Amino acid sequence: MIFNLLGMLDLIVAVAPCIMTNLGSAQGLLHDTDLRNDTYFPLALVPTFPVPLAFVLHAVSLWQLLHGSAR
């Protein structure tokens, strides 16, 4: 259970600064640095798909641990 809670906390801590500083948007990143769109776009997919998927997997695992349905 500790692994799942720390994993969820890690995902929140990793994404929260990007959201708060507006570095999560392409416009903010491209304005601050000289990256082109084709180099930024693959990086934008990481917080869009794998991070929420990992969060949901931690939540499902925690749910199963708490309700005893994991065998």
OpenMM code with the backbone's topology and positions (N, CA, C; nanometers):
from openmm import Vec3, app, unit

residues = "MET ILE PHE ASN LEU LEU GLY MET LEU ASP LEU ILE VAL ALA VAL ALA PRO CYS ILE MET THR ASN LEU GLY SER ALA GLN GLY LEU LEU HIS ASP THR ASP LEU ARG ASN ASP THR TYR PHE PRO LEU ALA LEU VAL PRO THR PHE PRO VAL PRO LEU ALA PHE VAL LEU HIS ALA VAL SER LEU TRP GLN LEU LEU HIS GLY SER ALA ARG".split()
positions = [
    Vec3(0.0820, -0.1187, 0.0000),
    Vec3(0.0000, 0.0000, 0.0000),
    Vec3(0.0868, 0.1256, 0.0000),
    Vec3(0.1996, 0.1183, 0.0700),
    Vec3(0.2892, 0.2344, 0.0749),
    Vec3(0.3455, 0.2632, -0.0643),
    Vec3(0.3798, 0.1578, -0.1385),
    Vec3(0.4309, 0.1757, -0.2743),
    Vec3(0.3301, 0.2504, -0.3615),
    Vec3(0.2040, 0.2124, -0.3525),
    Vec3(0.1006, 0.2778, -0.4337),
    Vec3(0.0804, 0.4227, -0.3922),
    Vec3(0.0781, 0.4492, -0.2632),
    Vec3(0.0600, 0.5865, -0.2168),
    Vec3(0.1782, 0.6749, -0.2557),
    Vec3(0.2992, 0.6231, -0.2410),
    Vec3(0.4168, 0.7004, -0.2797),
    Vec3(0.4242, 0.7183, -0.4312),
    Vec3(0.3806, 0.6186, -0.5068),
    Vec3(0.3770, 0.6305, -0.6521),
    Vec3(0.2795, 0.7376, -0.6978),
    Vec3(0.1631, 0.7426, -0.6346),
    Vec3(0.0649, 0.8455, -0.6684),
    Vec3(0.1165, 0.9839, -0.6295),
    Vec3(0.1788, 0.9930, -0.5137),
    Vec3(0.2355, 1.1202, -0.4697),
    Vec3(0.3468, 1.1658, -0.5641),
    Vec3(0.4274, 1.0727, -0.6103),
    Vec3(0.5347, 1.1061, -0.7039),
    Vec3(0.4797, 1.1610, -0.8348),
    Vec3(0.3733, 1.1015, -0.8844),
    Vec3(0.3130, 1.1496, -1.0091),
    Vec3(0.2546, 1.2897, -0.9912),
    Vec3(0.1944, 1.3148, -0.8776),
    Vec3(0.1384, 1.4476, -0.8510),
    Vec3(0.2493, 1.5505, -0.8389),
    Vec3(0.3548, 1.5168, -0.7658),
    Vec3(0.4659, 1.6097, -0.7456),
    Vec3(0.5403, 1.6353, -0.8776),
    Vec3(0.5456, 1.5374, -0.9657),
    Vec3(0.6157, 1.5552, -1.0926),
    Vec3(0.5384, 1.6443, -1.1892),
    Vec3(0.4063, 1.6390, -1.1869),
    Vec3(0.3249, 1.7135, -1.2828),
    Vec3(0.2845, 1.8510, -1.2301),
    Vec3(0.2673, 1.8647, -1.1003),
    Vec3(0.2183, 1.9901, -1.0419),
    Vec3(0.3049, 2.1120, -1.0755),
    Vec3(0.4365, 2.1053, -1.0660),
    Vec3(0.5159, 2.2246, -1.1007),
    Vec3(0.5001, 2.2664, -1.2466),
    Vec3(0.4847, 2.1707, -1.3365),
    Vec3(0.4644, 2.2049, -1.4776),
    Vec3(0.3325, 2.2780, -1.4976),
    Vec3(0.2319, 2.2357, -1.4274),
    Vec3(0.1013, 2.3005, -1.4407),
    Vec3(0.1058, 2.4394, -1.3781),
    Vec3(0.1682, 2.4513, -1.2626),
    Vec3(0.1702, 2.5798, -1.1921),
    Vec3(0.2557, 2.6838, -1.2638),
    Vec3(0.3606, 2.6415, -1.3323),
    Vec3(0.4477, 2.7375, -1.3999),
    Vec3(0.4139, 2.7525, -1.5479),
    Vec3(0.3093, 2.6847, -1.5922),
    Vec3(0.2634, 2.6910, -1.7305),
    Vec3(0.3671, 2.6374, -1.8284),
    Vec3(0.4533, 2.5502, -1.7816),
    Vec3(0.5473, 2.4852, -1.8729),
    Vec3(0.4842, 2.3651, -1.9403),
    Vec3(0.3641, 2.3308, -1.8982),
    Vec3(0.2962, 2.2190, -1.9599),
    Vec3(0.2414, 2.2514, -2.0966),
    Vec3(0.2311, 2.3780, -2.1300),
    Vec3(0.1778, 2.4135, -2.2619),
    Vec3(0.2920, 2.4335, -2.3604),
    Vec3(0.2645, 2.4050, -2.4840),
    Vec3(0.3658, 2.4208, -2.5878),
    Vec3(0.4044, 2.5670, -2.6037),
    Vec3(0.3085, 2.6558, -2.5879),
    Vec3(0.3369, 2.7978, -2.6049),
    Vec3(0.4352, 2.8467, -2.4982),
    Vec3(0.4164, 2.8051, -2.3742),
    Vec3(0.5067, 2.8469, -2.2679),
    Vec3(0.6468, 2.7933, -2.2874),
    Vec3(0.6571, 2.6676, -2.3293),
    Vec3(0.7885, 2.6076, -2.3494),
    Vec3(0.8576, 2.6674, -2.4710),
    Vec3(0.7838, 2.6851, -2.5785),
    Vec3(0.8451, 2.7385, -2.6993),
    Vec3(0.8823, 2.8851, -2.6833),
    Vec3(0.8114, 2.9547, -2.5980),
    Vec3(0.8441, 3.0948, -2.5746),
    Vec3(0.9740, 3.1076, -2.4943),
    Vec3(0.9943, 3.0168, -2.3985),
    Vec3(1.1115, 3.0255, -2.3118),
    Vec3(1.2384, 2.9714, -2.3770),
    Vec3(1.2248, 2.8738, -2.4626),
    Vec3(1.3425, 2.8137, -2.5249),
    Vec3(1.3261, 2.8168, -2.6758),
    Vec3(1.4239, 2.7682, -2.7449),
    Vec3(1.4208, 2.7710, -2.8904),
    Vec3(1.3881, 2.6350, -2.9501),
    Vec3(1.3060, 2.5565, -2.8829),
    Vec3(1.2689, 2.4253, -2.9348),
    Vec3(1.1657, 2.4397, -3.0455),
    Vec3(1.1737, 2.3520, -3.1416),
    Vec3(1.0745, 2.3522, -3.2493),
    Vec3(0.9583, 2.2624, -3.2099),
    Vec3(0.8462, 2.2749, -3.2788),
    Vec3(0.7275, 2.1954, -3.2484),
    Vec3(0.7516, 2.0456, -3.2612),
    Vec3(0.8285, 2.0028, -3.3594),
    Vec3(0.8483, 1.8599, -3.3783),
    Vec3(0.9347, 1.7970, -3.2689),
    Vec3(1.0103, 1.8754, -3.1963),
    Vec3(1.0861, 1.8196, -3.0839),
    Vec3(1.0077, 1.8264, -2.9545),
    Vec3(0.9096, 1.9152, -2.9453),
    Vec3(0.8309, 1.9271, -2.8225),
    Vec3(0.7153, 1.8292, -2.8193),
    Vec3(0.6529, 1.8022, -2.9340),
    Vec3(0.5311, 1.7231, -2.9362),
    Vec3(0.5459, 1.5856, -2.8705),
    Vec3(0.6503, 1.5074, -2.8978),
    Vec3(0.6604, 1.3778, -2.8287),
    Vec3(0.6701, 1.3930, -2.6773),
    Vec3(0.7331, 1.4995, -2.6295),
    Vec3(0.7422, 1.5209, -2.4854),
    Vec3(0.6066, 1.5555, -2.4250),
    Vec3(0.5182, 1.6151, -2.5032),
    Vec3(0.3851, 1.6497, -2.4544),
    Vec3(0.2996, 1.5257, -2.4328),
    Vec3(0.3324, 1.4157, -2.4989),
    Vec3(0.2542, 1.2942, -2.4835),
    Vec3(0.2799, 1.2244, -2.3501),
    Vec3(0.3934, 1.2481, -2.2887),
    Vec3(0.4256, 1.1811, -2.1622),
    Vec3(0.3284, 1.2205, -2.0507),
    Vec3(0.3061, 1.3505, -2.0226),
    Vec3(0.2097, 1.3815, -1.9159),
    Vec3(0.0647, 1.3613, -1.9591),
    Vec3(0.0414, 1.3451, -2.0898),
    Vec3(-0.0956, 1.3305, -2.1378),
    Vec3(-0.1477, 1.1883, -2.1227),
    Vec3(-0.0658, 1.0871, -2.1502),
    Vec3(-0.1140, 0.9501, -2.1473),
    Vec3(-0.0513, 0.8617, -2.0389),
    Vec3(0.0814, 0.8450, -2.0330),
    Vec3(0.1370, 0.7515, -1.9350),
    Vec3(0.1191, 0.7949, -1.7888),
    Vec3(0.1240, 0.9246, -1.7621),
    Vec3(0.1104, 0.9693, -1.6227),
    Vec3(-0.0295, 0.9402, -1.5688),
    Vec3(-0.1386, 0.9781, -1.6398),
    Vec3(-0.2708, 0.9407, -1.5883),
    Vec3(-0.2923, 0.7891, -1.5834),
    Vec3(-0.2355, 0.7172, -1.6799),
    Vec3(-0.2481, 0.5713, -1.6788),
    Vec3(-0.1798, 0.5122, -1.5557),
    Vec3(-0.0601, 0.5581, -1.5249),
    Vec3(0.0101, 0.5092, -1.4060),
    Vec3(-0.0669, 0.5448, -1.2791),
    Vec3(-0.1253, 0.6645, -1.2751),
    Vec3(-0.2037, 0.7056, -1.1577),
    Vec3(-0.3247, 0.6140, -1.1395),
    Vec3(-0.3936, 0.5837, -1.2484),
    Vec3(-0.5106, 0.4953, -1.2413),
    Vec3(-0.4685, 0.3545, -1.2011),
    Vec3(-0.3572, 0.3061, -1.2528),
    Vec3(-0.3104, 0.1729, -1.2141),
    Vec3(-0.2754, 0.1663, -1.0656),
    Vec3(-0.2139, 0.2715, -1.0129),
    Vec3(-0.1879, 0.2766, -0.8686),
    Vec3(-0.3185, 0.2788, -0.7909),
    Vec3(-0.4163, 0.3550, -0.8367),
    Vec3(-0.5450, 0.3645, -0.7677),
    Vec3(-0.6187, 0.2302, -0.7687),
    Vec3(-0.6173, 0.1610, -0.8824),
    Vec3(-0.6841, 0.0300, -0.8914),
    Vec3(-0.6143, -0.0712, -0.8012),
    Vec3(-0.4824, -0.0694, -0.8017),
    Vec3(-0.4077, -0.1605, -0.7154),
    Vec3(-0.4366, -0.1332, -0.5683),
    Vec3(-0.4415, -0.0066, -0.5321),
    Vec3(-0.4731, 0.0305, -0.3938),
    Vec3(-0.6145, -0.0108, -0.3583),
    Vec3(-0.7084, 0.0071, -0.4496),
    Vec3(-0.8477, -0.0330, -0.4277),
    Vec3(-0.8550, -0.1838, -0.4028),
    Vec3(-0.7840, -0.2617, -0.4831),
    Vec3(-0.7853, -0.4061, -0.4670),
    Vec3(-0.7211, -0.4487, -0.3349),
    Vec3(-0.6148, -0.3803, -0.2959),
    Vec3(-0.5518, -0.4124, -0.1679),
    Vec3(-0.6429, -0.3824, -0.0503),
    Vec3(-0.7142, -0.2720, -0.0580),
    Vec3(-0.8012, -0.2315, 0.0527),
    Vec3(-0.9262, -0.3174, 0.0617),
    Vec3(-0.9771, -0.3652, -0.0499),
    Vec3(-1.1015, -0.4427, -0.0479),
    Vec3(-1.0782, -0.5914, -0.0544),
    Vec3(-0.9541, -0.6336, -0.0583),
    Vec3(-0.9215, -0.7751, -0.0506),
    Vec3(-0.9586, -0.8573, -0.1719),
    Vec3(-0.9784, -0.7944, -0.2881),
    Vec3(-1.0156, -0.8714, -0.4059),
    Vec3(-0.8931, -0.9145, -0.4862),
    Vec3(-0.7750, -0.8701, -0.4499),
    Vec3(-0.6543, -0.9141, -0.5188),
    Vec3(-0.6153, -1.0517, -0.4666),
    Vec3(-0.5946, -1.1452, -0.5562),
    Vec3(-0.5635, -1.2818, -0.5120),
    Vec3(-0.4243, -1.3212, -0.5503),
] * unit.nanometer
topology = app.Topology()
chain = topology.addChain("A")
for resn in residues:
    res = topology.addResidue(resn, chain)
    for name in ("N", "CA", "C"):
        topology.addAtom(name, app.Element.getBySymbol(name[0]), res)
